[in-house]
Amino acid sequence: MIGREPKKDNDLFFTCSLIEYIARKTKNTKKYVVDKLGKKNIEKIYNLEKYIIVKI
C-alpha cells in the first residue's frame, strides 16, 4: 500500500469527520454528539462506513 493509508485510518477519519459535520450542522459540541450517539452507534459507523452515504 505505497502512498495509501491503511483502511482503518480511513475509517477513523470518516467517523471523526462525520461527528464534526453533525456537530456543526446541529450547532452542538463534538462531545455532545459523541455522548448522544453512544459507543455502540459510533462503533457501527466506524465498522460500516463503506455502506453509509452522506448527502451534503
TIPA-121278 format. One record per atom (N, C-alpha, C): residue in one letter; residue number from 1; x, y, z. Coordinates in nm, 2 decimals. Example, Ala and Ser with C-alpha at 12.3 -4.5 7.8 and 13.67 -1.06 7.14 Angstrom:
% TIPA-121278
SITE   resn   resi        x        y        z
SITE      A      1     1.32    -0.57     0.78
SITE      A      1     1.23    -0.45     0.78
SITE      A      1     1.32    -0.33     0.78
SITE      S      2     1.28    -0.22     0.71
SITE      S      2     1.37    -0.11     0.71
SITE      S      2     1.29     0.00     0.79
***
This chain:
% TIPA-121278
SITE   resn   resi        x        y        z
SITE      M      1     0.08    -0.12     0.00
SITE      M      1     0.00     0.00     0.00
SITE      M      1     0.09     0.13     0.00
SITE      I      2     0.17     0.14    -0.10
SITE      I      2     0.26     0.26    -0.10
SITE      I      2     0.17     0.38    -0.14
SITE      G      3     0.18     0.49    -0.07
SITE      G      3     0.11     0.61    -0.10
SITE      G      3    -0.04     0.61    -0.05
SITE      R      4    -0.08     0.50     0.02
SITE      R      4    -0.22     0.50     0.06
SITE      R      4    -0.22     0.47     0.21
SITE      E      5    -0.32     0.52     0.28
SITE      E      5    -0.33     0.50     0.42
SITE      E      5    -0.40     0.36     0.44
SITE      P      6    -0.37     0.30     0.55
SITE      P      6    -0.45     0.18     0.58
SITE      P      6    -0.60     0.20     0.59
SITE      K      7    -0.68     0.10     0.56
SITE      K      7    -0.82     0.11     0.56
SITE      K      7    -0.88     0.16     0.70
SITE      K      8    -0.82     0.11     0.81
SITE      K      8    -0.87     0.16     0.94
SITE      K      8    -0.84     0.30     0.97
SITE      D      9    -0.74     0.36     0.91
SITE      D      9    -0.71     0.50     0.92
SITE      D      9    -0.82     0.58     0.85
SITE      N     10    -0.86     0.53     0.73
SITE      N     10    -0.96     0.60     0.66
SITE      N     10    -1.10     0.59     0.73
SITE      D     11    -1.12     0.47     0.79
SITE      D     11    -1.25     0.46     0.86
SITE      D     11    -1.25     0.55     0.98
SITE      L     12    -1.14     0.57     1.05
SITE      L     12    -1.13     0.66     1.17
SITE      L     12    -1.15     0.80     1.12
SITE      F     13    -1.09     0.84     1.01
SITE      F     13    -1.10     0.98     0.96
SITE      F     13    -1.25     1.00     0.92
SITE      F     14    -1.31     0.91     0.86
SITE      F     14    -1.45     0.92     0.82
SITE      F     14    -1.54     0.94     0.94
SITE      T     15    -1.52     0.86     1.04
SITE      T     15    -1.60     0.86     1.16
SITE      T     15    -1.59     1.00     1.23
SITE      C     16    -1.46     1.04     1.25
SITE      C     16    -1.44     1.17     1.31
SITE      C     16    -1.50     1.29     1.23
SITE      S     17    -1.48     1.28     1.10
SITE      S     17    -1.53     1.39     1.01
SITE      S     17    -1.69     1.39     1.02
SITE      L     18    -1.75     1.28     1.03
SITE      L     18    -1.90     1.27     1.04
SITE      L     18    -1.94     1.33     1.17
SITE      I     19    -1.88     1.30     1.28
SITE      I     19    -1.91     1.36     1.41
SITE      I     19    -1.90     1.51     1.40
SITE      E     20    -1.79     1.56     1.35
SITE      E     20    -1.76     1.70     1.34
SITE      E     20    -1.87     1.77     1.25
SITE      Y     21    -1.91     1.70     1.14
SITE      Y     21    -2.01     1.76     1.05
SITE      Y     21    -2.14     1.77     1.12
SITE      I     22    -2.18     1.66     1.19
SITE      I     22    -2.31     1.66     1.27
SITE      I     22    -2.31     1.77     1.37
SITE      A     23    -2.19     1.79     1.44
SITE      A     23    -2.18     1.89     1.54
SITE      A     23    -2.20     2.03     1.48
SITE      R     24    -2.14     2.06     1.37
SITE      R     24    -2.15     2.19     1.31
SITE      R     24    -2.30     2.21     1.26
SITE      K     25    -2.36     2.11     1.20
SITE      K     25    -2.49     2.13     1.14
SITE      K     25    -2.60     2.15     1.25
SITE      T     26    -2.58     2.08     1.37
SITE      T     26    -2.67     2.09     1.48
SITE      T     26    -2.63     2.20     1.58
SITE      K     27    -2.52     2.27     1.55
SITE      K     27    -2.47     2.37     1.64
SITE      K     27    -2.45     2.32     1.79
SITE      N     28    -2.39     2.20     1.80
SITE      N     28    -2.36     2.14     1.92
SITE      N     28    -2.21     2.11     1.93
SITE      T     29    -2.16     2.07     2.05
SITE      T     29    -2.02     2.04     2.06
SITE      T     29    -2.00     1.89     2.01
SITE      K     30    -1.88     1.86     1.97
SITE      K     30    -1.85     1.72     1.93
SITE      K     30    -1.87     1.63     2.05
SITE      K     31    -1.84     1.67     2.17
SITE      K     31    -1.86     1.59     2.29
SITE      K     31    -2.01     1.55     2.30
SITE      Y     32    -2.09     1.65     2.28
SITE      Y     32    -2.24     1.63     2.29
SITE      Y     32    -2.29     1.53     2.19
SITE      V     33    -2.24     1.54     2.06
SITE      V     33    -2.28     1.45     1.96
SITE      V     33    -2.23     1.31     1.99
SITE      V     34    -2.10     1.30     2.04
SITE      V     34    -2.05     1.17     2.08
SITE      V     34    -2.13     1.10     2.19
SITE      D     35    -2.16     1.18     2.29
SITE      D     35    -2.24     1.13     2.40
SITE      D     35    -2.38     1.08     2.36
SITE      K     36    -2.44     1.16     2.26
SITE      K     36    -2.58     1.12     2.22
SITE      K     36    -2.57     1.00     2.13
SITE      L     37    -2.47     0.99     2.04
SITE      L     37    -2.46     0.87     1.96
SITE      L     37    -2.43     0.74     2.04
SITE      G     38    -2.34     0.75     2.14
SITE      G     38    -2.31     0.64     2.22
SITE      G     38    -2.20     0.55     2.15
SITE      K     39    -2.14     0.47     2.23
SITE      K     39    -2.03     0.39     2.19
SITE      K     39    -2.07     0.29     2.08
SITE      K     40    -2.19     0.23     2.10
SITE      K     40    -2.24     0.13     2.01
SITE      K     40    -2.26     0.18     1.87
SITE      N     41    -2.32     0.30     1.86
SITE      N     41    -2.35     0.36     1.73
SITE      N     41    -2.22     0.41     1.66
SITE      I     42    -2.13     0.46     1.74
SITE      I     42    -2.00     0.51     1.68
SITE      I     42    -1.93     0.39     1.63
SITE      E     43    -1.93     0.28     1.70
SITE      E     43    -1.86     0.15     1.65
SITE      E     43    -1.92     0.11     1.52
SITE      K     44    -2.06     0.12     1.51
SITE      K     44    -2.12     0.08     1.39
SITE      K     44    -2.08     0.17     1.27
SITE      I     45    -2.07     0.30     1.30
SITE      I     45    -2.03     0.39     1.19
SITE      I     45    -1.88     0.36     1.15
SITE      Y     46    -1.80     0.33     1.25
SITE      Y     46    -1.66     0.30     1.22
SITE      Y     46    -1.64     0.17     1.14
SITE      N     47    -1.72     0.07     1.17
SITE      N     47    -1.71    -0.06     1.11
SITE      N     47    -1.78    -0.07     0.98
SITE      L     48    -1.88     0.01     0.96
SITE      L     48    -1.97     0.00     0.84
SITE      L     48    -1.97     0.13     0.75
SITE      E     49    -1.86     0.21     0.76
SITE      E     49    -1.86     0.33     0.69
SITE      E     49    -1.87     0.32     0.54
SITE      K     50    -1.83     0.20     0.49
SITE      K     50    -1.84     0.19     0.34
SITE      K     50    -1.99     0.17     0.29
SITE      Y     51    -2.08     0.15     0.39
SITE      Y     51    -2.22     0.14     0.35
SITE      Y     51    -2.30     0.27     0.37
SITE      I     52    -2.24     0.37     0.43
SITE      I     52    -2.31     0.49     0.46
SITE      I     52    -2.28     0.59     0.35
SITE      I     53    -2.39     0.65     0.30
SITE      I     53    -2.38     0.75     0.20
SITE      I     53    -2.43     0.88     0.27
SITE      V     54    -2.35     0.98     0.27
SITE      V     54    -2.39     1.11     0.33
SITE      V     54    -2.42     1.20     0.22
SITE      K     55    -2.55     1.26     0.23
SITE      K     55    -2.59     1.36     0.14
SITE      K     55    -2.56     1.50     0.20
SITE      I     56    -2.48     1.57     0.13
SITE      I     56    -2.45     1.71     0.18
SITE      I     56    -2.52     1.81     0.11
***
